[in-house]
C-alpha cells in the first residue's frame, strides 16, 4: 500500500480561472482522507483476478480494481454461493501489496432489463431481496478478510435514478419491504436503496470497507464535460448534491455517509469517440484554458465545487490509457495498438507534477487507470515515443520516489518547487511545521526488559521523550497534539502519547532533522490499545531536496501486531541516504472514527 496527489492552478490563468483559484486557496480542500487511503496520492490499475501483470511490473502500485457483476457470488455458477471468489480476490490483491477495489456493477445485470429499467428493478421486492443478500455476502467476506477494501457502488446508477425519478429521492422502491431484517428501518424509496449499503455495512460490522458514491458528470441533465460548456458549474453541482443528500451524502437514518466520491473522466479513449462517432472528447491540457472550454481546468473546477459543496474527496476511476503515440486502431495486443488520448499524459507527462498537485488540491486522492471496453488502449502495450511502456515507466518513477503527499483538510499544496516541495515525496501539508528535535541524552540501557525500572531508569534512545515531545508533532484530521507522558513506557519513565480524537482518517506523528546515518534501520516501539480502529501502521523516512525528496516506508497490517502491548516496527534507510532527514515518523491508518491513545517510545537506530 502507498501514495497520494495535488496542486494549485498555474500562475497564468484566464480571469475566470484566477477567480476559481482564489476561492480554492481561501478555503483549501475539504473533508478527511477516507479510511483505506494513505495520505499520499494512490495510483492503481484494473486487473482481473488470477492475473499478475501488476505484480510482475515491479511497480509499487497502490490499488487494484475489478468489476463484480451479477453472478460473482457463486463464481458465475462454478462454485457455491458463498462469496469465496471475492475472498480470493481480496487475499490475492493483498498478497501482491495492493488495496482491493471493488467496482460493484450488479444492478444493471439483474433480471428485468438494463440501465433504462434501473428504477423498475428497485420497485421489485424479490429483486431487491436477492440483490442485497449478495451485497451483504460481499460485506461479510470483506469483514472476514479484515484489510482495507474500497467498495465503489454501481457506476452511473444514481445518475440514471435521478433521470428516471425526475430528481425525486422519495420515489417508491422496495427496500424495507424486500424483507431483509437489516433493512427494516429504511424508507421504501430510491434514497433507501442507496442507504442500504451504509446500513448493511453497519449491520455486518465491516468497518474496514470504504464506500464510494459514483457521480456522473451528466446527472444534472447537462453534460458539463463535453457539452453545455458555457453553463455555470455550481448550479449543476447543486442539482445533483440536493438529490444525493438523502441517498447518503448527507445526514440520514443510518448514522453514516458515503466516504468518497468516484468519477470517471471518460469511459473510452478520446479518439475512439472522434473516429467512430465524430465526437470531440479530448481535453485541453493547457493551464491557461478557459473554464468554458473542454479542458482539465473545467474538470478540475467541477471536482473542486463538488469537494467544497459535499465535503467529500474524489477517487478518479477507469481513466483511459491512450497516449499521443497510439495508432488509433482497435487494440488486439500489438505495440501501440489502441486509440489516442491525453489523460495519462496529463498526469504523468512533462507537466505531470503540476497537474497531480492541481487535482490533489481539488480533493483527488487516487488515480485508477483501466480500459472501459475492449479494443481500447491498455497499459500492457502503451508504448510512448521513447519505446517504453508509458504508464508503467512513469508511474514507477513517481511511486518509487515516494509519490505525492496529500493536503490535510483546509489546506492546499504549493506548486512544484514552492516552499521546497517537489514531486516524489512532497512536503506533507497534513503535518504542521515541526521543530527540529533534540535527541535524548540517555546513555545506559534499560536492560532489555521492555518495562520501566524502579527509580529513574536511563533511556538510551535517540528519542525517548524523557525531556518532552522532542520536536515531534501530529498531523492529519484523526490526531490531536502529542505530549510526553508517564502513562505507558517501554524504556525510561516516559513515552509520547499520540491521541486519536474521534475524527476518521489518517494521522501522522513525525519529527524534522533526525540525524539518522545512511543505511541505518530505525526502530520504533509502538503500543496499540485493544479495540482500536487502527488497521495499518507505517514507519517512514522522508529525505530532503538533495535526495529528490525520497520516501522510504512500509505498511504493517495491525493484525500482525499485538494489542495492549509494545511492538517493535522498523524502517531501513537505503544506502546513500542523506542526513539529517527532512522527516522521520509513523503514519497510522484507521477504518473509521475512533477515540483513544497510541504510545510511541524508544526510537533508535
N, C-alpha and C positions, 0 to 999 in steps of 0.2 A: 504494500500500500504506500502511496505517496502524494504528491504535488497539487498546485493551485495558481489563479490569474488576476491581471487587471492593469489599468492606466487611464489618465485624463486625456481629453481631446488635445490635438496638436495646437501650436500657438497661432498658426494662420488659418483660422476657420472663417466661414462666412459669418455675417452678423447674426444670422439665425442660430448657427452652431455655437457662437460665443455666448448667446443667451442661455442655451441649454447647458453649456459648461459652467456658467456662473451658478445656475441652480444646483447643479450636481456638486460643485465644490462647497456650496453653502451648507448642504445637508449631509453629504457623504453617502456611502452605500448603506442600505437599511437591512435589518434582520440579522439574526445569528447565523453562523455556519451550521447547517443541519448535521446531526449525528451521521457518522459514516463518511463524511467528507473531511479531509485533512485541511489544515489552514494554508495549503498550497494548491494551486490550480491542478486539478486532476485531468489526465488525458487517457482516454480509453478507446477500445475498438469493439465492433461487433465480431463475435466468433461463435460458431456452433459448438455445442457440447461434443467432446471427443476430439476436437481439433487442437493443434499445438503450434500453429504458426506464431502466435504471440509469444509463447514460451521460448520457441527456438530463435526468435528475433534477437534475443538478448537485450531488449529494450525494457527498462523498468516501468512498463505501463502501470496505470493505477486501477483501471476498471475494465471489466469485460461484460458486454451485454448480449442478450439474445431474446428473441420473441418467445413467449409462452402462448400458444394458440389453443383453440378448442381441441381437447384430446390429450393434452400434456399429462393430465392426472394419472392416466393408465398407460403412458407411453404410446399413445395412439393405437391402443388395442394390443400391444405387445407385452403387456405386464398387468399386474394387479393395480386396482385403483387405490394406490397408497402414496402417491407423490414421490416415489423413490427416484424418478427421473430428475425431479427438481433437486432432491438432496444430492444426487451425483453431480449436478451442475455446480451447486454451491461448494462442495468439498473439492472438486476438481479445480475450480477457479481459485479458491483459497490456496490450494497446494502450489499453484503457479504464481502466487503472490499478488492477486488482484481482488478488488471488491466486486462481488457478483451484482449485476444489474439486471433485473427482470423487466422487460417490456411486456406487460400483461395485455394481450391483444385477443381476448377470448370472446368478447361480446358480439363482435361482428360475425363470428363463426357459429353462434348459437342458432338453433332452428328458427325459421320464420323470416328469412330474408337477409339483407346485408345492411350497409350503412344507413340507407334511407328508412329502414324499419327499426332503427335504434329505439325510438320511443315505444313502438308497439311491443318490442321484447320486454321492456321494463314493466309493461302492464300485465304480463303473463306470469302468474304466481308460480306455476311449476317451473318455468324457465328460470325465474329469479331464485327459486329454492336450489335448483341444480347448480346454477351459476355461482351462487355464494357458498355453497358447500365446497366447490372447488377452490374458491378464494380462501376459505377457512383452512382447507388442507394445505395450501401453499404456505400460509402463515404459520401453521403448526410445524411444517418442515423447516421453515426459516428459524423458528424459535429453537428447535432441536439442534440445528446447525450452530447457532449461537453467535457467529460472527456478523459483522455489519452486512446488511442486504439493502439495496435500493430497489424499491418497487415502483415502477413507472406505470401509472394506471391508464390503460385504454387510450392510446393516442387518438385524438380528434373526437372522441366520444362526446365530451361535454360541449364541443363546438356544434356537433350535429344536434344535440339535445337543445341547445339554445335556439337553433333554427326551428326545430320541429315543435317547440313549445311556445314560439313567439316570445322568448325571453321570460318564461314563467316558471320559476323554480318550484312552484307549488302544483304543477301539472300532475295528475294522478299517476301513480306507479305502485306496483305490488311489492312493497318492501317488508313492512311488518306482517302483511298478510301472506308473505311467502311461507310462513310457518316456522322459520328458523328461530329458535328461542333467543339467540343472541341479538336478533334484530327487532324484537317485540316492541321496544321503546322508540323505534324510529318512525318518522312520518311516512305514510304511503304516498310519497311524492318523488319527483325527479331528484330533489335535494336529498331525500332519504337514500336513494341509490348511491350517491357519492359518499354520504356519511357512513354507509355500511362498511366501507373499507376501514375507516377510522374506528368504528365500533368493533369490528372483528379483530383488528389489531389489539385493541384493549382487552377484549374478552379472552383472546388466546394468550395474551401476555407477551406478544412478540415485540418487545421494546427495542430490539436490535434492528427492526425494519424501518427504513425511511420511506415515507410515502410521497411520490411526486405527482402533481396535478398537471396534466398536459394542457397547454394554452395554444390554441390555433390562431394564427395571425389573421384569419378571415372570419373569426367567430362573431364579430360585431355586425357583420353584414357587408363590410368593406375590406377588401384585401389590401392591407396597409403596406405590404412589402413590395408589391408589383403594380398595383393599380391605386386609384384614389390617392395619388401622391400629393395632391395639394390640400387634402383634408387634414386638419389638425389632429394630432395623435391622442391627446388626452381624453377627448370625448369618446373615442373608440375604446380606449382602455377602460374608461369608467363604465361603459355599457356592459362589458364582459365581467369586470370586477363585481358589479352590482348583482349580476346573475349568479356569480360563483360564491358570493359570501355565504348564502345559506347552504351551499354544497360542500362546505368545509374550508373555505378560505377565511371565513370569519367565525366568531363565537357561535357555538352550536351545542346541541344536547349531549354530544359525546365527550365534551370537555377537551377536545384536541382539535388541531387544524392540520392541514397538509404541510409537510416540511419544506418542500422545494417546488418551484415551477419548472416545467420541462417544455422546451420548444425545439422545433427543427427548422433551421434556416432555409432548407429546401429539401425535397424528397427525391430528387433526381439530379444528375449533373446538369448545369445550366444549358450547355449546348445540345443536350438531348432534347430539351424543350424547343430550342431555336430550330433545330434541324427537322424535328418530327411534327411540331405544332406551330412553328413560326412565332413563338413567344419569347420575348427578351427577359430572361431570368438571371442574367449576370448582374452583379452589383459593382458599383464604382468603389474602388479601394482607396481613392484619394481622401486624405484627412481634411481637405477643404470642400468636399462635396456638400451640396445643399441638403438640408433635411427634407426637401420636397423632391429629391431625386431617388432613383433606385440605387441605394448606396448602403454601405456599412454604417455610415453616420446615422442614417434614418433608422436602421435596425437597432443600433445601439441606443438611440433616443427612445425608441419604443420599449426596449428592455428596461431602460432607466426609469421611465414613467411607471411601468409595472412594478418595479422594485420599490419605488417611492410610495406608490399607492397601496400596495399589498403588504409591504414589509417582508417579502419573501425573496430569496435568491434564486438563481437560474442554473439549470443544467441544460446545455445545448447538446442535442442528441441527433443521431443519424445525419451528421454533417457530410455532404458529398466529398468524394476523394479526388475528383478530377483536378488536373493542373493544366497549364498552358501548353505542355508538351504532348498531351494525349492526341490520338489520331482521329478522334471523332467518328469512331466506328463501334459497333457492338463488341463488348469485351468477352472474348472467348478464352482468355488466359494468356494471350501473347503479349510481348513487351509493348507498353504504351497504348494498349487497346482500352477503349472506353472513351468518354466524352470530356471535353474541356470544361473546366470550372475554375474559380479562383478562391474558393472558400478554404482550401488547405493552404494556398499561397498567402492568403491574407494573414492567417495566424502563425504560419511557420516560414514565410518568405523573408525577404530582406528587411521589411519593417515589422516582422512578427512580434518583436519585443514590445514596441509601442502599442500594437493592436491588442495583444494579450492584456496589457495593462488597462487599455481603454475599456475593454469588455469586463475585466475584473471590477473596475470602478463603477460599473452599472449593475453589478450583482452576479456576474457569471462565476461559477465555482468549478465547472467541469466542461470539457470538450470531448464528446464521444463521436467517433467517426465510424461510418458504415454506409454501404450502398442501400438505397431504399427499394431497389428492384434489380432483377437480373439484367445483365448486359451493361451495367453502369461501371464506372471506374472503380478499382479496388486497390487496397494497399499492397497486395501481393505483387502487382506488376506496374505500379505507378511511377515509372522511371522519369526523372527530371532531365533537364538538358545536360547535367553532369553525368548521366548514365547510372545514377544511384537511385535506389528506391526513395521516393520523395519524402513521404511522411515518416517512414522508419528512420531514415538518416537524420532528419532534422529534429524529430521528437527525441531521439536518443541523445543528441547534443543538449537539448533543453532539459530533459529529465535527469540525465546523468550529472548535470551541473547543479541540480537541486531544485529546478523549477522556479516558480514564482509564488512568493508568499502573498496571501490574500489580505485585503484590508479588513480590519475589525469594523463592526457597525459604527456608523457615524464618522468614518474616516475615508480617505482616498489614498491611493498610491501615487507617488511622484512620477513624473515622466522619466524615461530612461536617462540615467546619468544624474537625475535630480536628487540632491541630498545623499549622494553616494550610493544610490540604488541602481543596480544593473540587473539584467536578466540572469537566471541561473542562480537563485538563492538571494532574492532581494531582501531589503530591509523589511522586517515584519511589522507592518502597520498596526497589527493587533497587539503588539507588545509595547508598553510605554517605554520612554527612554530609560535606559538602565545605567546606573553609575558603575564605574569600574570597581570591582571587588578587591578587598584587601585580604589575601589568604590568611587563614588562621595560623597562628604561630605555634601550635602544638607540636611536640617532638617525640613523645613517648607513646608506644602502642597501648591499646586498650585490652590487650591480652587475647584478642580474637574471639571473645565470648559473645559479642553481639548484644551485650547488656551493659548498663551503667554500673560502675563500681561504687563502693561506698565512698563518702567524702567527695573530693573534687577530682575525678579522674581526668587525665590529659586526653586530648583528641588529636591524633596525628594527621587528620585530613587537611587537604588544601582548603576545602570548605566544610567546616564542622559546625558553623553557626553558633559557636560559643560566645562570640562577641556581638551578635546581632545578625541581621539578614545578609551582611557582607556584600551588598550591592545587588542581590538577587531581587527580581521583581516579577510580577504576574501580568500576563496579557490574555486577552480573549474574554468573551462575554461570560463564560462559566466561572471565572475565578475572581475572588476578592484579593485584597492586599495580603501579601505573605508577611510572616513575622517569625522571629526566633522564639522558641517555646521549650518548656520543660515537660510538656505533656507526654511526649514519646521521645526516646533516644536510642540510637544504635551505638554510638560512641560518645564519650564525654557526658555532659549533663544537659545538652540542648540539641534541638533539631530545628528544621524550618517547617513551619505549619503552612500548608497550601490549602486554603479553604475554597470549596465549591459552593456557590451562592444560590443555587436553585435554578439558574438560567441554563437552558440547554445549549449545547455546542461544545466547541473545543476550548482548551486552555493551555497556556504555555508558561512555564516558570524558567527564567534564564538570567544569566549574568554576562556582562561585557568584559572583554580584555582578559579572559582567563589565559594564563601563561602556560598552556599545555605544549610540551615539546613535540616535535614532529614524530608521527607514527605511534604515539602512545595510546594505550587503551584507558579510557576514563570509566571509572566505576561509580555508580550512584547506588545508595541504599534507599529504597522506597518502601514505605509502609502503607498498605492499602487496607481500608476498613472493610468489614464484611457488609454485604448488601448494597454496595455502591453500584452506580450505573456506568462506571468506567469500563470500557470494552478494550481499549488499547493504550499502550504507553510507548513513547518513542524517545529514547535518549538521542541527542543530536549535537552536532557542532556546525557552526557557520563561520567560514573563513572570510577574510576581507577582500578588498578590491584587487590586491596583488595576486590572489589566488582565483580571481574571476568569480568571487562570491560562491565558492564551492560549499555545498551542503553535504553532510555525511550523517546518516541516521538509519535506524532500523526499527520497524514497528514490532511490538511484542503483544501477542494476544493475552489479555488478562487471565484467560482460562488456564494459562500455563504458570501463573503466579499464585502465591498463597495469600489469601485474605487474612487480615488480623495478624500479620507477621511482616518482618523485614525481608525484602527481596533485593538481591544484587542484580542490577541491569548495567550493561556496558555498551559503549560505542568506541570503535577503533578508528583513529585518525589515519588517513592514507600516508604513506611515506612521502616526504617532501611537503607535508602540511606546514602552513605558516603559523607563526606565533608572534604576539598574542592572538587568540581567536577574536573574531568580531563578536561571536555569541556562543555560549555553551548553555545547554538547557535540556529540559524534559517537556515533551508535549503529551497531553492527555486527550483521549477521545472518549466521548460519552454516548450513551444510547438513549438519552433523554434527560430531563431536568432532575437534578439531584442536589441535596444539601448535605455536606459532610466535609471531613478534613483528611487530606493525604499528608504524609510527612516525608521529608527529604533529609538525608543526613550523609555524612562521611563520603563526600565527593573526592575521589582520589585518582591519581594516575602515576 
